[in-house]
Amino acid sequence: MITAGKKYKKLIERCALRPLTSDADLEVALAVSEELIGRLDLLEKEERDYFTILGDIIEAYETERYPVPEAGSFAPSEMLRWLMDENNLKQVDLALVLGVTSGRISELVNGHRDLSKSQIMKLADYFKVQPGLFMPKID
């Protein structure tokens, strides 16, 4: 028989392990998850188990609610605009990431200039996505 200790029960009271149904639920789950991450090395087994399951629940919600388009389904400039919108970024923000002028970002975002390999790698690292999302679609 599996029993729940006091720490596990306290975590369940803060955020039950059930499917998330709203962004408000997500906020609560992320807050609990971030607190646990802050002391990951000190977690007891029941807390680690809870953290693992909570992570799965968060991932399932985010995957359904905020799906990332697959590589090749959009032109690189469209993908870039989509990621900027999803992350509330302006062109000037992206210019800082890539170390280029806002004018250059405008050209990239509007599809008037192709992304370089180094820019693709920087963007993939910044957005935590696969570099292939910024590769041109090959028919």
N, C-alpha and C positions, 0 to 999 in steps of 0.2 A: 504494500500500500504506500502510495506517495503522499507525504504530508507537507504542508506549507508552514514555514517558519514565520516569525514575527516580521522580519525584513521584507519577505516576499509579500506577506499580507498587506504591509504598508504601501508597497509599490502598487499592488492591485487596487488599493483604495484610491490612489492618485490617478492611475490609468489602467483600467481593466484590459485584460488581453482578449480583445474582441475586434472584429473588423472595424476600421475607421469609416465613418460615413460623412464626414464633413472636414473642411479645412480647420475648423475650430478643434475637432478631435485631433487632427494632425498636429496642431500647435502644442496641445497638451502632451501628446506622445513624444514629440521632438524635445520638449523641455525636460521631460523625465529622462529621455535617452541621452541628452547632452550632459545632464547632471551625472549620470552613470559613467559616461565616457571620461568625465573629469577625474574619476577615481577608479578607473578600470583595473589597475593592478591590485587594488585593495578589496575588490568585490568578493563576497562569499559565493559559493556554488549556486545557491538559490537566486542570488542577484544576477549572476552571469547567465543563468538559464532564462530568467525573466528578460534580461537585456537582449539575448539572442532572439527570443520569440517576438519581442517588441520590434526589433529591427526588421524581422520578416513582415510583420503587420504594416509597418511604415512603408517598406519597399513595395508591398502589394498595392497599397493605396496610391502611392506616388506613380507607380507604373500605370495604373488604370486612369487616374485623374490627370496626370501630366505626362502622357506618352511622348517619347522622343522619336521623331521620324527616323526611318531607316536610311542608311547611306544610299545615295543615288535617287531617292524619291523627290528631292528638290535640287535646284541649282545651288551651287555653293553660296551665292549671294542671298538667295532666299533662306537658306539654312542660317546664315549669319544674322539676317534680319529677325528670323524667328527666335533665335537664342537671345538676341539683344532684347526683344520684346518680353520674353519669358523672364529675363533677369533685370528688367527695368533699366537697361543701359542706354546711354546716349552715345552718339558717335565719338564725342570727346573722351568718354570713358574707355572706349575701345582703342582709341588712338594711343592712350597711355599704355595699354596692355601690349600693343604691337610696336610702340615706339615710332609711330609715324604721325603725319599731320592729319588733322580732321578732313582736309581735302582728299587725302589718299583713302581714308576710311569711306568717304562718300563714294569714291570711285569703286571700291570693293563692294560696298553694300548695294550699289545700283547696278552691279554687274558690268561696269565699264573697264574693269581691270581684274585679272585673275589673281588669286592668292598665291603667294610663293610657298615653297615647301616649308621654309622656316616659319612663315606666318601661320600656315596650317597647323604646324606642331605647337606653336604658342597658343593658338585658339583652342586646340584640342585639350591642352593642359589646363588652360584657364577655365574652360567650361566643363572639364572632366568628361569628355566625350571621345569617341573614336575619331582619329584623323580622317577616316573615310567619309565622314559626314560633310567634309569640305572639298571632297574630290568631285570633279565634274562627272556627270552621268555618262556612261559609255553604253551606246545602244548596240 
